[in-house]
Amino acid sequence: MSKQEKLISADKMLEHLKSVDLMSTVGRYGQATFTFQELDQLIKKGLYDPDPVPTIKPGDRVNHYGFQFPFLKGVKVNHLQIHRFGTYAVLEHDGETYTVPFDSLEIVKDE
């Protein structure tokens, strides 16, 4: 059985490290210290965990947010296309299909 690798958000880590008052942890030679043990504890507490990314798959209902096709709201994802320039979703609306960038979509929450 393989162990799931734990990922961290580099952006969150860098933002936090920039905000830490390193001068409050002055070492014996007058140098600011932020130890590996402190960093390890923060990682284990989940401070740098990445934000969850919703997965969109064929059959899901989505809203498209883009300047093209503003009427694509609550439409079904037909399939995904992966090109060298990015991932696209093919959406169905009134018997027509529309190809839009994957990152312009948001899943419609069930009410």
N, C-alpha and C positions, 0 to 999 in steps of 0.2 A: 504494500500500500504506500503510495507516495504522500509525502507531507505537503500541505498547501503552503506556498511561500507567502510570507506576510509582506505586504507592500506599504510604503510610506509616501507621503506627499512631500516632494522636495520643496515646493513652494511654501507649504506650511512650516517646514523646518527652517528654511532661510528667513522667513518673516519673523518667526519666534526668536531665532538667534540674533537678529538685528535689534529686537526689542529688549533683550536681556541686558540688565545693567551689569556688565562684566566687571566694572571697577568695584562693585560691592563684594566681589569674591577675589580680592587681591591675594596672591600667593606670597611665599616667603621672600622672593626676590623682587617684589613690587610689581609683578606681572599679573595681569588679569587671568583667571583660570576658570574654565568651564570644563569639568572633567568628563571623561568617557562614561563614568558611572552615572553621572547626572543625566547625560544624554540617553544612556541605556534605560534609565528609569522612566524618562519622559516618553520614549518610544513604547515601552511596555504598558504605560498608562493609556496609550492611544492618542496622545496629543497630536501626532503627525499622521494619523490614519487618513487615507484619501477619502474624499466625499464619495458616497455611493453613486454609481453611474447606472441609470435605468437602461435595461436592455430592450431594444425594440426588435421584434421579430415579425415575420409574415403573419398576417391575420390580426395584428394589433390595430386598434383605432388610434389615430394620431391627429394632431393639429400641426399644420405647416406654417412657420413664421418666416416669411421672406417677401421680397417685393414682387416676385412673380406669383401668380396663382393665389391670390388672397382668399379665395373661396374654398381652399382645401382645409376644411375644419371638420374633425370627427370622421375622417375618411380611413379606409382600410389599407394597410400595407399589403401589396401583392407579393413583392419579392425585393430582395436587396441585390445591388450590383456593386462589385468592387472593381474600381478602375485604378490606374496608376496615379490619378490625380485625386482620389478620394473614394469614399463610399457613398452610394446613392440609394434612395428608396424609390420604388415604383409604386405610386398610389393610384387607387381606383376611385373615380368620381363620375357618376352618371354615364357609366359604360365606357368612359375614356380612361386612359392611363397617363400619368404625369410623373416624370422623373425629376426628383428634387434632391438636394444635398442632405445627407443623413443628419448632419448637425443642425439642420433647420427644423427638426421635428421635436415634438413633445408628446408623450403618451397622454391620452385622454383618460382621466381617472373615472372609474365607475362610480356612479352616485347611487 
